């Protein structure tokens, strides 16, 4: 047993410590060279991903249009709410400023994030691998 498991971690519950010791005792191994390229080649060999681009556009475009409309129609209030949100996120005090953000804006931004994940998957699956690991 090495020094990684010699000291109990304070962030674990008592019933999680045995599993943590077991996993910490397992030897670490690097992935084989070319593993990433092999996985990406297998993904890109699957059928066309054009439907993913359509789903990503269907999620992102209306959401971005709504956020843009909200910024244009209520610009000062919208920007003030975003400023308050950033200030509240940076504040370490218990008394953070009151933050008002429209729930539809939060939903729209979540849909944009989901669309980004779908588009990233489609991009990785459809495009050739441009980055290669070398040693």
NUBAKOL-83361 format. One record per atom (N, C-alpha, C): residue number from 1; residue in one letter; chain; atom name; y, x, z. Coordinates in nm, 4 decimals. Layout:
N
R    nr   rest   kette   atom         yy         xx         zz
R   NUM      A       A     CA          Y          X          Z
...
This chain:
135
R    nr   rest   kette   atom         yy         xx         zz
R     1      X       A      N    -0.1165     0.0842     0.0000
R     1      X       A     CA     0.0000     0.0000     0.0000
R     1      X       A      C     0.1238     0.0894     0.0000
R     2      X       A      N     0.2203     0.0604    -0.0880
R     2      X       A     CA     0.3409     0.1429    -0.0949
R     2      X       A      C     0.4519     0.0826    -0.0108
R     3      X       A      N     0.5713     0.1436    -0.0180
R     3      X       A     CA     0.6828     0.1025     0.0672
R     3      X       A      C     0.7411    -0.0323     0.0278
R     4      X       A      N     0.7033    -0.0880    -0.0900
R     4      X       A     CA     0.7561    -0.2182    -0.1285
R     4      X       A      C     0.7063    -0.3279    -0.0361
R     5      X       A      N     0.5847    -0.3174     0.0135
R     5      X       A     CA     0.5281    -0.4233     0.0958
R     5      X       A      C     0.5202    -0.3842     0.2436
R     6      X       A      N     0.5732    -0.2685     0.2823
R     6      X       A     CA     0.5646    -0.2244     0.4211
R     6      X       A      C     0.6564    -0.3050     0.5116
R     7      X       A      N     0.7657    -0.3551     0.4583
R     7      X       A     CA     0.8626    -0.4298     0.5379
R     7      X       A      C     0.8604    -0.5763     0.4967
R     8      X       A      N     0.8476    -0.6659     0.5915
R     8      X       A     CA     0.8466    -0.8083     0.5554
R     8      X       A      C     0.9845    -0.8517     0.5055
R     9      X       A      N     0.9841    -0.9321     0.4022
R     9      X       A     CA     1.1107    -0.9814     0.3479
R     9      X       A      C     1.1605    -1.0953     0.4335
R    10      X       A      N     1.2900    -1.0928     0.4637
R    10      X       A     CA     1.3484    -1.1938     0.5507
R    10      X       A      C     1.3674    -1.3280     0.4798
R    11      X       A      N     1.3696    -1.3285     0.3461
R    11      X       A     CA     1.3956    -1.4526     0.2741
R    11      X       A      C     1.2700    -1.5350     0.2477
R    12      X       A      N     1.1554    -1.4897     0.2970
R    12      X       A     CA     1.0301    -1.5618     0.2745
R    12      X       A      C     0.9894    -1.6406     0.3974
R    13      X       A      N     0.9275    -1.7540     0.3713
R    13      X       A     CA     0.8689    -1.8329     0.4795
R    13      X       A      C     0.7415    -1.7622     0.5260
R    14      X       A      N     0.6971    -1.7875     0.6486
R    14      X       A     CA     0.5766    -1.7201     0.6980
R    14      X       A      C     0.4530    -1.7428     0.6110
R    15      X       A      N     0.4384    -1.8627     0.5538
R    15      X       A     CA     0.3196    -1.8874     0.4718
R    15      X       A      C     0.3306    -1.8269     0.3321
R    16      X       A      N     0.4467    -1.7758     0.2936
R    16      X       A     CA     0.4642    -1.7102     0.1645
R    16      X       A      C     0.4420    -1.5596     0.1720
R    17      X       A      N     0.4403    -1.5040     0.2921
R    17      X       A     CA     0.4329    -1.3582     0.3080
R    17      X       A      C     0.3000    -1.3000     0.2626
R    18      X       A      N     0.1896    -1.3720     0.2830
R    18      X       A     CA     0.0590    -1.3199     0.2412
R    18      X       A      C     0.0532    -1.3070     0.0894
R    19      X       A      N     0.1031    -1.4069     0.0179
R    19      X       A     CA     0.1059    -1.3993    -0.1280
R    19      X       A      C     0.2000    -1.2888    -0.1747
R    20      X       A      N     0.3125    -1.2708    -0.1055
R    20      X       A     CA     0.4055    -1.1650    -0.1416
R    20      X       A      C     0.3409    -1.0279    -0.1237
R    21      X       A      N     0.2666    -1.0090    -0.0151
R    21      X       A     CA     0.1976    -0.8812     0.0058
R    21      X       A      C     0.0932    -0.8572    -0.1019
R    22      X       A      N     0.0209    -0.9638    -0.1404
R    22      X       A     CA    -0.0807    -0.9510    -0.2444
R    22      X       A      C    -0.0177    -0.9121    -0.3780
R    23      X       A      N     0.0904    -0.9789    -0.4152
R    23      X       A     CA     0.1558    -0.9475    -0.5422
R    23      X       A      C     0.2239    -0.8114    -0.5394
R    24      X       A      N     0.2776    -0.7712    -0.4250
R    24      X       A     CA     0.3423    -0.6408    -0.4147
R    24      X       A      C     0.2405    -0.5273    -0.4215
R    25      X       A      N     0.1169    -0.5544    -0.3818
R    25      X       A     CA     0.0141    -0.4503    -0.3845
R    25      X       A      C    -0.0418    -0.4277    -0.5247
R    26      X       A      N    -0.0216    -0.5211    -0.6147
R    26      X       A     CA    -0.0738    -0.5058    -0.7510
R    26      X       A      C     0.0041    -0.3967    -0.8231
R    27      X       A      N    -0.0650    -0.3120    -0.8964
R    27      X       A     CA     0.0058    -0.2051    -0.9682
R    27      X       A      C     0.0902    -0.2627    -1.0818
R    28      X       A      N     0.2065    -0.2033    -1.1012
R    28      X       A     CA     0.2953    -0.2475    -1.2085
R    28      X       A      C     0.2552    -0.1783    -1.3378
R    29      X       A      N     0.2547    -0.2557    -1.4456
R    29      X       A     CA     0.2205    -0.2013    -1.5762
R    29      X       A      C     0.3264    -0.2433    -1.6765
R    30      X       A      N     0.3637    -0.1501    -1.7616
R    30      X       A     CA     0.4589    -0.1811    -1.8670
R    30      X       A      C     0.3877    -0.2562    -1.9784
R    31      X       A      N     0.4619    -0.3397    -2.0486
R    31      X       A     CA     0.4039    -0.4093    -2.1627
R    31      X       A      C     0.3718    -0.3085    -2.2720
R    32      X       A      N     0.2676    -0.3326    -2.3477
R    32      X       A     CA     0.2327    -0.2385    -2.4548
R    32      X       A      C     0.3421    -0.2340    -2.5609
R    33      X       A      N     0.3559    -0.1186    -2.6235
R    33      X       A     CA     0.4549    -0.1002    -2.7285
R    33      X       A      C     0.4221    -0.1942    -2.8441
R    34      X       A      N     0.5200    -0.2676    -2.8903
R    34      X       A     CA     0.5001    -0.3622    -2.9987
R    34      X       A      C     0.4653    -0.5025    -2.9529
R    35      X       A      N     0.4599    -0.5268    -2.8218
R    35      X       A     CA     0.4251    -0.6593    -2.7699
R    35      X       A      C     0.5271    -0.7629    -2.8132
R    36      X       A      N     0.6562    -0.7311    -2.7965
R    36      X       A     CA     0.7632    -0.8234    -2.8336
R    36      X       A      C     0.7592    -0.8545    -2.9824
R    37      X       A      N     0.7415    -0.7512    -3.0647
R    37      X       A     CA     0.7363    -0.7716    -3.2094
R    37      X       A      C     0.6162    -0.8577    -3.2485
R    38      X       A      N     0.5059    -0.8407    -3.1796
R    38      X       A     CA     0.3881    -0.9217    -3.2078
R    38      X       A      C     0.4090    -1.0683    -3.1740
R    39      X       A      N     0.4728    -1.0932    -3.0604
R    39      X       A     CA     0.5009    -1.2319    -3.0213
R    39      X       A      C     0.5976    -1.2959    -3.1196
R    40      X       A      N     0.7047    -1.2249    -3.1560
R    40      X       A     CA     0.8014    -1.2799    -3.2510
R    40      X       A      C     0.7393    -1.3014    -3.3883
R    41      X       A      N     0.6478    -1.2146    -3.4302
R    41      X       A     CA     0.5811    -1.2330    -3.5586
R    41      X       A      C     0.4922    -1.3571    -3.5555
R    42      X       A      N     0.4273    -1.3797    -3.4429
R    42      X       A     CA     0.3423    -1.4982    -3.4316
R    42      X       A      C     0.4253    -1.6264    -3.4318
R    43      X       A      N     0.5415    -1.6223    -3.3669
R    43      X       A     CA     0.6291    -1.7399    -3.3645
R    43      X       A      C     0.6850    -1.7676    -3.5031
R    44      X       A      N     0.7284    -1.6627    -3.5725
R    44      X       A     CA     0.7892    -1.6829    -3.7041
R    44      X       A      C     0.6858    -1.7207    -3.8088
R    45      X       A      N     0.5572    -1.6974    -3.7837
R    45      X       A     CA     0.4539    -1.7345    -3.8794
R    45      X       A      C     0.4264    -1.8847    -3.8765
R    46      X       A      N     0.4752    -1.9518    -3.7730
R    46      X       A     CA     0.4552    -2.0959    -3.7644
R    46      X       A      C     0.5407    -2.1665    -3.8688
R    47      X       A      N     0.5252    -2.2964    -3.8768
R    47      X       A     CA     0.5933    -2.3739    -3.9800
R    47      X       A      C     0.7456    -2.3702    -3.9664
R    48      X       A      N     0.8123    -2.4297    -4.0612
R    48      X       A     CA     0.9580    -2.4252    -4.0719
R    48      X       A      C     1.0272    -2.4799    -3.9473
R    49      X       A      N     1.1405    -2.4236    -3.9165
R    49      X       A     CA     1.2158    -2.4620    -3.7976
R    49      X       A      C     1.3436    -2.5384    -3.8318
R    50      X       A      N     1.3522    -2.5988    -3.9481
R    50      X       A     CA     1.4766    -2.6662    -3.9859
R    50      X       A      C     1.5044    -2.7863    -3.8963
R    51      X       A      N     1.4025    -2.8505    -3.8433
R    51      X       A     CA     1.4258    -2.9636    -3.7546
R    51      X       A      C     1.4963    -2.9201    -3.6266
R    52      X       A      N     1.4702    -2.7963    -3.5822
R    52      X       A     CA     1.5369    -2.7480    -3.4611
R    52      X       A      C     1.6869    -2.7320    -3.4831
R    53      X       A      N     1.7247    -2.6865    -3.6017
R    53      X       A     CA     1.8670    -2.6744    -3.6321
R    53      X       A      C     1.9327    -2.8118    -3.6331
R    54      X       A      N     1.8628    -2.9132    -3.6847
R    54      X       A     CA     1.9174    -3.0490    -3.6858
R    54      X       A      C     1.9320    -3.1047    -3.5442
R    55      X       A      N     1.8343    -3.0797    -3.4597
R    55      X       A     CA     1.8413    -3.1258    -3.3207
R    55      X       A      C     1.9556    -3.0554    -3.2480
R    56      X       A      N     1.9690    -2.9251    -3.2691
R    56      X       A     CA     2.0772    -2.8511    -3.2047
R    56      X       A      C     2.2133    -2.9034    -3.2496
R    57      X       A      N     2.2277    -2.9305    -3.3787
R    57      X       A     CA     2.3549    -2.9842    -3.4287
R    57      X       A      C     2.3799    -3.1244    -3.3748
R    58      X       A      N     2.2755    -3.2069    -3.3670
R    58      X       A     CA     2.2906    -3.3430    -3.3157
R    58      X       A      C     2.3305    -3.3438    -3.1692
R    59      X       A      N     2.2877    -3.2441    -3.0931
R    59      X       A     CA     2.3267    -3.2353    -2.9525
R    59      X       A      C     2.4647    -3.1738    -2.9347
R    60      X       A      N     2.4938    -3.0695    -3.0101
R    60      X       A     CA     2.6160    -2.9927    -2.9862
R    60      X       A      C     2.7399    -3.0552    -3.0476
R    61      X       A      N     2.7323    -3.1017    -3.1697
R    61      X       A     CA     2.8538    -3.1466    -3.2380
R    61      X       A      C     2.9214    -3.2662    -3.1702
R    62      X       A      N     2.8498    -3.3738    -3.1361
R    62      X       A     CA     2.9186    -3.4817    -3.0650
R    62      X       A      C     2.9715    -3.4386    -2.9281
R    63      X       A      N     2.8974    -3.3519    -2.8606
R    63      X       A     CA     2.9413    -3.3057    -2.7290
R    63      X       A      C     3.0682    -3.2225    -2.7397
R    64      X       A      N     3.0716    -3.1316    -2.8367
R    64      X       A     CA     3.1920    -3.0509    -2.8557
R    64      X       A      C     3.3088    -3.1370    -2.9025
R    65      X       A      N     3.2808    -3.2378    -2.9842
R    65      X       A     CA     3.3870    -3.3288    -3.0270
R    65      X       A      C     3.4447    -3.4038    -2.9073
R    66      X       A      N     3.3588    -3.4479    -2.8151
R    66      X       A     CA     3.4083    -3.5179    -2.6961
R    66      X       A      C     3.4913    -3.4256    -2.6071
R    67      X       A      N     3.4450    -3.3040    -2.5864
R    67      X       A     CA     3.5206    -3.2099    -2.5040
R    67      X       A      C     3.6553    -3.1799    -2.5694
R    68      X       A      N     3.6559    -3.1625    -2.7009
R    68      X       A     CA     3.7819    -3.1408    -2.7717
R    68      X       A      C     3.8744    -3.2602    -2.7604
R    69      X       A      N     3.8187    -3.3815    -2.7739
R    69      X       A     CA     3.8998    -3.5025    -2.7592
R    69      X       A      C     3.9561    -3.5139    -2.6179
R    70      X       A      N     3.8751    -3.4822    -2.5183
R    70      X       A     CA     3.9214    -3.4880    -2.3794
R    70      X       A      C     4.0321    -3.3861    -2.3550
R    71      X       A      N     4.0213    -3.2699    -2.4163
R    71      X       A     CA     4.1248    -3.1676    -2.3992
R    71      X       A      C     4.2530    -3.2082    -2.4706
R    72      X       A      N     4.2410    -3.2725    -2.5867
R    72      X       A     CA     4.3612    -3.3125    -2.6618
R    72      X       A      C     4.4316    -3.4316    -2.5998
R    73      X       A      N     4.3576    -3.5316    -2.5537
R    73      X       A     CA     4.4216    -3.6516    -2.4994
R    73      X       A      C     4.4709    -3.6329    -2.3566
R    74      X       A      N     4.4019    -3.5585    -2.2783
R    74      X       A     CA     4.4449    -3.5362    -2.1405
R    74      X       A      C     4.4593    -3.3885    -2.1134
R    75      X       A      N     4.5260    -3.3186    -2.2029
R    75      X       A     CA     4.5308    -3.1729    -2.2017
R    75      X       A      C     4.5695    -3.1106    -2.0694
R    76      X       A      N     4.6825    -3.1519    -2.0133
R    76      X       A     CA     4.7302    -3.0896    -1.8898
R    76      X       A      C     4.6336    -3.1165    -1.7745
R    77      X       A      N     4.5903    -3.2408    -1.7617
R    77      X       A     CA     4.4971    -3.2752    -1.6548
R    77      X       A      C     4.3619    -3.2096    -1.6732
R    78      X       A      N     4.3168    -3.2038    -1.7985
R    78      X       A     CA     4.1878    -3.1424    -1.8281
R    78      X       A      C     4.1904    -2.9935    -1.7970
R    79      X       A      N     4.2967    -2.9253    -1.8394
R    79      X       A     CA     4.3084    -2.7815    -1.8115
R    79      X       A      C     4.3260    -2.7554    -1.6626
R    80      X       A      N     4.3987    -2.8433    -1.5935
R    80      X       A     CA     4.4142    -2.8278    -1.4490
R    80      X       A      C     4.2798    -2.8445    -1.3784
R    81      X       A      N     4.1994    -2.9412    -1.4244
R    81      X       A     CA     4.0672    -2.9614    -1.3637
R    81      X       A      C     3.9774    -2.8413    -1.3875
R    82      X       A      N     3.9833    -2.7839    -1.5080
R    82      X       A     CA     3.9025    -2.6643    -1.5340
R    82      X       A      C     3.9512    -2.5468    -1.4498
R    83      X       A      N     4.0830    -2.5336    -1.4336
R    83      X       A     CA     4.1372    -2.4277    -1.3482
R    83      X       A      C     4.0943    -2.4448    -1.2043
R    84      X       A      N     4.0966    -2.5698    -1.1547
R    84      X       A     CA     4.0509    -2.5968    -1.0183
R    84      X       A      C     3.9017    -2.5669    -1.0029
R    85      X       A      N     3.8264    -2.5969    -1.1071
R    85      X       A     CA     3.6825    -2.5701    -1.1021
R    85      X       A      C     3.6553    -2.4207    -1.0936
R    86      X       A      N     3.7283    -2.3414    -1.1724
R    86      X       A     CA     3.7120    -2.1960    -1.1673
R    86      X       A      C     3.7563    -2.1432    -1.0306
R    87      X       A      N     3.8667    -2.1958    -0.9790
R    87      X       A     CA     3.9159    -2.1543    -0.8482
R    87      X       A      C     3.8159    -2.1896    -0.7384
R    88      X       A      N     3.7567    -2.3085    -0.7467
R    88      X       A     CA     3.6578    -2.3494    -0.6467
R    88      X       A      C     3.5323    -2.2621    -0.6550
R    89      X       A      N     3.4944    -2.2224    -0.7757
R    89      X       A     CA     3.3757    -2.1376    -0.7908
R    89      X       A      C     3.3999    -1.9983    -0.7342
R    90      X       A      N     3.5243    -1.9513    -0.7391
R    90      X       A     CA     3.5566    -1.8179    -0.6887
R    90      X       A      C     3.5862    -1.8172    -0.5397
R    91      X       A      N     3.6127    -1.9323    -0.4830
R    91      X       A     CA     3.6531    -1.9404    -0.3431
R    91      X       A      C     3.5332    -1.9226    -0.2512
R    92      X       A      N     3.5460    -1.8325    -0.1558
R    92      X       A     CA     3.4406    -1.8109    -0.0574
R    92      X       A      C     3.4692    -1.8883     0.0704
R    93      X       A      N     3.5830    -1.9556     0.0750
R    93      X       A     CA     3.6211    -2.0299     0.1950
R    93      X       A      C     3.5476    -2.1631     0.2004
R    94      X       A      N     3.5380    -2.2175     0.3208
R    94      X       A     CA     3.4745    -2.3474     0.3361
R    94      X       A      C     3.5633    -2.4576     0.2791
R    95      X       A      N     3.6935    -2.4382     0.2823
R    95      X       A     CA     3.7885    -2.5374     0.2321
R    95      X       A      C     3.8264    -2.5052     0.0888
R    96      X       A      N     3.7388    -2.5345    -0.0037
R    96      X       A     CA     3.7692    -2.5147    -0.1452
R    96      X       A      C     3.8602    -2.6284    -0.1908
R    97      X       A      N     3.9404    -2.6057    -0.2930
R    97      X       A     CA     4.0288    -2.7121    -0.3402
R    97      X       A      C     3.9482    -2.8282    -0.3971
R    98      X       A      N     4.0076    -2.9477    -0.3892
R    98      X       A     CA     3.9410    -3.0656    -0.4436
R    98      X       A      C     3.9325    -3.0521    -0.5946
R    99      X       A      N     3.8161    -3.0808    -0.6482
R    99      X       A     CA     3.7928    -3.0637    -0.7906
R    99      X       A      C     3.7545    -3.1985    -0.8499
R   100      X       A      N     3.8221    -3.2351    -0.9586
R   100      X       A     CA     3.7868    -3.3556    -1.0318
R   100      X       A      C     3.7510    -3.3154    -1.1733
R   101      X       A      N     3.6279    -3.3384    -1.2095
R   101      X       A     CA     3.5828    -3.3125    -1.3458
R   101      X       A      C     3.5118    -3.4383    -1.3928
R   102      X       A      N     3.5457    -3.4836    -1.5107
R   102      X       A     CA     3.4841    -3.6025    -1.5680
R   102      X       A      C     3.3338    -3.5793    -1.5840
R   103      X       A      N     3.2558    -3.6746    -1.5405
R   103      X       A     CA     3.1115    -3.6624    -1.5504
R   103      X       A      C     3.0626    -3.6510    -1.6936
R   104      X       A      N     3.1333    -3.7145    -1.7872
R   104      X       A     CA     3.0939    -3.7039    -1.9273
R   104      X       A      C     3.1171    -3.5636    -1.9813
R   105      X       A      N     3.2189    -3.4946    -1.9295
R   105      X       A     CA     3.2421    -3.3559    -1.9712
R   105      X       A      C     3.1274    -3.2679    -1.9228
R   106      X       A      N     3.0831    -3.2897    -1.8009
R   106      X       A     CA     2.9703    -3.2131    -1.7476
R   106      X       A      C     2.8446    -3.2401    -1.8302
R   107      X       A      N     2.8202    -3.3666    -1.8634
R   107      X       A     CA     2.7057    -3.4019    -1.9464
R   107      X       A      C     2.7176    -3.3398    -2.0854
R   108      X       A      N     2.8384    -3.3438    -2.1424
R   108      X       A     CA     2.8590    -3.2853    -2.2756
R   108      X       A      C     2.8332    -3.1355    -2.2732
R   109      X       A      N     2.8795    -3.0669    -2.1705
R   109      X       A     CA     2.8568    -2.9224    -2.1626
R   109      X       A      C     2.7087    -2.8915    -2.1395
R   110      X       A      N     2.6393    -2.9764    -2.0656
R   110      X       A     CA     2.4952    -2.9572    -2.0478
R   110      X       A      C     2.4222    -2.9749    -2.1806
R   111      X       A      N     2.4647    -3.0719    -2.2603
R   111      X       A     CA     2.4022    -3.0913    -2.3914
R   111      X       A      C     2.4327    -2.9757    -2.4854
R   112      X       A      N     2.5525    -2.9182    -2.4749
R   112      X       A     CA     2.5844    -2.7999    -2.5557
R   112      X       A      C     2.4943    -2.6830    -2.5146
R   113      X       A      N     2.4704    -2.6677    -2.3854
R   113      X       A     CA     2.3794    -2.5632    -2.3385
R   113      X       A      C     2.2378    -2.5851    -2.3880
R   114      X       A      N     2.1905    -2.7091    -2.3852
R   114      X       A     CA     2.0578    -2.7403    -2.4366
R   114      X       A      C     2.0505    -2.7134    -2.5867
R   115      X       A      N     2.1556    -2.7488    -2.6590
R   115      X       A     CA     2.1595    -2.7221    -2.8029
R   115      X       A      C     2.1573    -2.5718    -2.8299
R   116      X       A      N     2.2216    -2.4942    -2.7441
R   116      X       A     CA     2.2210    -2.3490    -2.7606
R   116      X       A      C     2.0805    -2.2919    -2.7441
R   117      X       A      N     2.0054    -2.3478    -2.6500
R   117      X       A     CA     1.8675    -2.3016    -2.6305
R   117      X       A      C     1.7822    -2.3345    -2.7522
R   118      X       A      N     1.7966    -2.4563    -2.8043
R   118      X       A     CA     1.7183    -2.4962    -2.9224
R   118      X       A      C     1.7570    -2.4109    -3.0426
R   119      X       A      N     1.8872    -2.3868    -3.0606
R   119      X       A     CA     1.9329    -2.3060    -3.1740
R   119      X       A      C     1.8869    -2.1611    -3.1602
R   120      X       A      N     1.8876    -2.1077    -3.0391
R   120      X       A     CA     1.8403    -1.9703    -3.0194
R   120      X       A      C     1.6921    -1.9591    -3.0531
R   121      X       A      N     1.6135    -2.0593    -3.0150
R   121      X       A     CA     1.4715    -2.0567    -3.0482
R   121      X       A      C     1.4520    -2.0639    -3.1992
R   122      X       A      N     1.5288    -2.1494    -3.2644
R   122      X       A     CA     1.5173    -2.1605    -3.4093
R   122      X       A      C     1.5598    -2.0306    -3.4778
R   123      X       A      N     1.6626    -1.9666    -3.4246
R   123      X       A     CA     1.7095    -1.8413    -3.4834
R   123      X       A      C     1.6043    -1.7313    -3.4687
R   124      X       A      N     1.5461    -1.7199    -3.3498
R   124      X       A     CA     1.4439    -1.6169    -3.3289
R   124      X       A      C     1.3191    -1.6450    -3.4114
R   125      X       A      N     1.2855    -1.7721    -3.4266
R   125      X       A     CA     1.1643    -1.8067    -3.4989
R   125      X       A      C     1.1803    -1.7945    -3.6501
R   126      X       A      N     1.3014    -1.8170    -3.7026
R   126      X       A     CA     1.3168    -1.8178    -3.8474
R   126      X       A      C     1.3626    -1.6843    -3.9044
R   127      X       A      N     1.4315    -1.6050    -3.8240
R   127      X       A     CA     1.4848    -1.4799    -3.8764
R   127      X       A      C     1.3923    -1.3639    -3.8532
R   128      X       A      N     1.4059    -1.2595    -3.9353
R   128      X       A     CA     1.3247    -1.1396    -3.9126
R   128      X       A      C     1.3719    -1.0666    -3.7878
R   129      X       A      N     1.2801    -0.9984    -3.7217
R   129      X       A     CA     1.3154    -0.9214    -3.6032
R   129      X       A      C     1.3994    -0.8012    -3.6468
R   130      X       A      N     1.5199    -0.7921    -3.5926
R   130      X       A     CA     1.6101    -0.6847    -3.6316
R   130      X       A      C     1.6110    -0.5714    -3.5304
R   131      X       A      N     1.5635    -0.5973    -3.4108
R   131      X       A     CA     1.5643    -0.4954    -3.3076
R   131      X       A      C     1.4212    -0.4485    -3.2830
R   132      X       A      N     1.3994    -0.3209    -3.2855
R   132      X       A     CA     1.2670    -0.2660    -3.2625
R   132      X       A      C     1.2724    -0.1704    -3.1436
R   133      X       A      N     1.1720    -0.1770    -3.0594
R   133      X       A     CA     1.1632    -0.0861    -2.9461
R   133      X       A      C     1.1140     0.0491    -2.9966
R   134      X       A      N     1.1732     0.1534    -2.9454
R   134      X       A     CA     1.1275     0.2865    -2.9840
R   134      X       A      C     1.1241     0.3752    -2.8609
R   135      X       A      N     1.0329     0.4680    -2.8639
R   135      X       A     CA     1.0228     0.5617    -2.7509
R   135      X       A      C     1.0281     0.7021    -2.8023
